[in-house]
Amino acid sequence: MQGMDIRQNEPLSKHSTMRLGGTAAYAVDVHARNEVQEAAEWAEARNLPVLMIGAGSNIVWRDDGFPGLLIINQIMGYEEQQEDGENCYIAVGAGENWDSIVARAAAKGLTGIEALSLIPGTAGATPVQNVGAYGQEIAQTLVGVEAYDRQTKQIVNIQNIDCGFGYRTSRFKTTDRGRFFITAITLLIQATQNGSAPVGFVRIHGIHLVERFAFVETALGETTSLRRGWGVEATRLALAYAMDTLDLHRVEAKVYAYNVLSINALRRNGFHLEGTLREARSYDGRRWDVLVYSILESEMRAQRARDHFAPMGLWPADAGT
Ligand SMILES: Cc1cc2nc3c(=O)[nH]c(=O)nc-3n(C[C@H](O)[C@H](O)[C@H](O)COP(=O)(O)OP(=O)(O)OC[C@H]3O[C@@H](n4cnc5c(N)ncnc54)[C@H](O)[C@@H]3O)c2cc1C
């Protein structure tokens, strides 16, 4: 291929969060859509299987490797187009780091993808499994994708409605798996009013009203939002709802062992450590323990009585009585 650097015997461990796998017979980095086409045609001319990947955060490679050409998406680009005071289109190169895109949008006060922060991988991979978290998914903001269609050998634009989105799935993962190599995505997100912007979220989920238990999850997406007490306050607000409105007996939370700030937020709200799920999750190339915390109704009430943050106004005036 002209001007393209095709490597041989590429270690697949370089392209997987798990850091495992054999080798790919060939691998190439692509930086523009015409290179995608060129690379795909190079492989097809040699009857080699061909696969496009992003950062490899959702791939577990086999030990016997991949016998074809691995196309590693490194197509960059970020362009904003303000439609009006409220709506903003963002076109993003498929190889951009997704979390950076979320941070960039949030920093500008744009909302619609903030709950998808910290999801590892590239922007171009987000439509493949319709990435989602905390009730938000990319299908809610995606206008469409630009892709190289291996069937027609052309660059095509596929609108949201034609992506076949479902829960953590799309046509790119099912009926048309391997057919489209996504080169760019376009999102439509909103400018927040009055200079305020969402910084994270808290949710009560898995609610069992008969057994009277539920789970709480709190996350802050921006480093500028950390160490301000907002995580503590948000968790406390959720607990107040769990206790006063839902009349729950027990609330549980799980947290990665490295997440010191979340652990502190749970402790400051009176949660007790119940146990450790040893090396239960992988992140950033290594395995981490997951800590299980919980708080019972009586403990919540005692914490409420003790809590000197009551002036925040989250507890009712008769707190603890
Ligand atoms: C710690 C951790 C937390 C995670 N949390 C979440 C979460 O909260 N929510 C969630 O939805 N997912 C989550 N994931 C899964 C993962 O982050 C997503 O699937 C992400 O979109 C993968 O991006 P990637 O660039 O690494 O894709 P890769 O792993 O490289 O590829 C994934 C699949 O998409 C295909 N693909 C990738 N790029 C393209 C492209 N441009 N065109 C066509 N096909 C392509 C690949 O062939 C492959 O089949 C998590 C993963 C990890 C490791």
PDBQT file of the ligand as one rigid body, heavy atoms in Angstrom, charges set to zero:
ROOT
HETATM    1  C1  LIG A 401     -13.383  -0.950  32.532  1.00  0.00    +0.000 C 
HETATM    2  C2  LIG A 401     -14.387  -0.939  31.411  1.00  0.00    +0.000 A 
HETATM    3  C3  LIG A 401     -15.578  -0.270  31.605  1.00  0.00    +0.000 A 
HETATM    4  C4  LIG A 401     -16.543  -0.248  30.595  1.00  0.00    +0.000 A 
HETATM    5  N1  LIG A 401     -17.734   0.390  30.818  1.00  0.00    +0.000 NA
HETATM    6  C5  LIG A 401     -18.684   0.381  29.868  1.00  0.00    +0.000 A 
HETATM    7  C6  LIG A 401     -19.940   1.023  30.092  1.00  0.00    +0.000 A 
HETATM    8  O1  LIG A 401     -20.183   1.588  31.151  1.00  0.00    +0.000 OA
HETATM    9  N2  LIG A 401     -20.859   0.996  29.094  1.00  0.00    +0.000 N 
HETATM   10  C7  LIG A 401     -20.624   0.392  27.905  1.00  0.00    +0.000 A 
HETATM   11  O2  LIG A 401     -21.505   0.417  27.030  1.00  0.00    +0.000 OA
HETATM   12  N3  LIG A 401     -19.435  -0.223  27.644  1.00  0.00    +0.000 NA
HETATM   13  C8  LIG A 401     -18.468  -0.241  28.600  1.00  0.00    +0.000 A 
HETATM   14  N4  LIG A 401     -17.277  -0.868  28.369  1.00  0.00    +0.000 N 
HETATM   15  C9  LIG A 401     -17.042  -1.493  27.059  1.00  0.00    +0.000 C 
HETATM   16  C10 LIG A 401     -16.185  -0.610  26.103  1.00  0.00    +0.000 C 
HETATM   17  O3  LIG A 401     -15.686   0.531  26.748  1.00  0.00    +0.000 OA
HETATM   18  C11 LIG A 401     -17.020  -0.169  24.907  1.00  0.00    +0.000 C 
HETATM   19  O4  LIG A 401     -17.494  -1.297  24.203  1.00  0.00    +0.000 OA
HETATM   20  C12 LIG A 401     -16.225   0.727  23.942  1.00  0.00    +0.000 C 
HETATM   21  O5  LIG A 401     -17.095   1.299  23.004  1.00  0.00    +0.000 OA
HETATM   22  C13 LIG A 401     -15.126  -0.035  23.216  1.00  0.00    +0.000 C 
HETATM   23  O6  LIG A 401     -14.364   0.905  22.465  1.00  0.00    +0.000 OA
HETATM   24  P1  LIG A 401     -13.014   0.475  21.748  1.00  0.00    +0.000 P 
HETATM   25  O7  LIG A 401     -12.562   1.598  20.891  1.00  0.00    +0.000 OA
HETATM   26  O8  LIG A 401     -12.040  -0.013  22.754  1.00  0.00    +0.000 OA
HETATM   27  O9  LIG A 401     -13.530  -0.729  20.842  1.00  0.00    +0.000 OA
HETATM   28  P2  LIG A 401     -12.774  -2.103  20.567  1.00  0.00    +0.000 P 
HETATM   29  O10 LIG A 401     -12.711  -2.905  21.837  1.00  0.00    +0.000 OA
HETATM   30  O11 LIG A 401     -11.519  -1.860  19.856  1.00  0.00    +0.000 OA
HETATM   31  O12 LIG A 401     -13.817  -2.805  19.588  1.00  0.00    +0.000 OA
HETATM   32  C14 LIG A 401     -15.056  -3.286  20.062  1.00  0.00    +0.000 C 
HETATM   33  C15 LIG A 401     -15.861  -3.819  18.870  1.00  0.00    +0.000 C 
HETATM   34  O13 LIG A 401     -16.238  -2.743  18.022  1.00  0.00    +0.000 OA
HETATM   35  C16 LIG A 401     -15.682  -2.900  16.720  1.00  0.00    +0.000 C 
HETATM   36  N5  LIG A 401     -15.224  -1.569  16.302  1.00  0.00    +0.000 N 
HETATM   37  C17 LIG A 401     -14.423  -0.728  17.008  1.00  0.00    +0.000 A 
HETATM   38  N6  LIG A 401     -14.249   0.415  16.338  1.00  0.00    +0.000 NA
HETATM   39  C18 LIG A 401     -14.939   0.306  15.196  1.00  0.00    +0.000 A 
HETATM   40  C19 LIG A 401     -15.146   1.165  14.072  1.00  0.00    +0.000 A 
HETATM   41  N7  LIG A 401     -14.613   2.402  14.018  1.00  0.00    +0.000 N 
HETATM   42  N8  LIG A 401     -15.922   0.715  13.055  1.00  0.00    +0.000 NA
HETATM   43  C20 LIG A 401     -16.481  -0.513  13.096  1.00  0.00    +0.000 A 
HETATM   44  N9  LIG A 401     -16.320  -1.384  14.118  1.00  0.00    +0.000 NA
HETATM   45  C21 LIG A 401     -15.559  -0.970  15.148  1.00  0.00    +0.000 A 
HETATM   46  C22 LIG A 401     -14.544  -3.895  16.861  1.00  0.00    +0.000 C 
HETATM   47  O14 LIG A 401     -14.331  -4.647  15.676  1.00  0.00    +0.000 OA
HETATM   48  C23 LIG A 401     -15.058  -4.784  17.988  1.00  0.00    +0.000 C 
HETATM   49  O15 LIG A 401     -15.954  -5.739  17.480  1.00  0.00    +0.000 OA
HETATM   50  C24 LIG A 401     -16.297  -0.901  29.360  1.00  0.00    +0.000 A 
HETATM   51  C25 LIG A 401     -15.060  -1.561  29.153  1.00  0.00    +0.000 A 
HETATM   52  C26 LIG A 401     -14.107  -1.582  30.165  1.00  0.00    +0.000 A 
HETATM   53  C27 LIG A 401     -12.810  -2.274  29.922  1.00  0.00    +0.000 C 
ENDROOT
TORSDOF 0
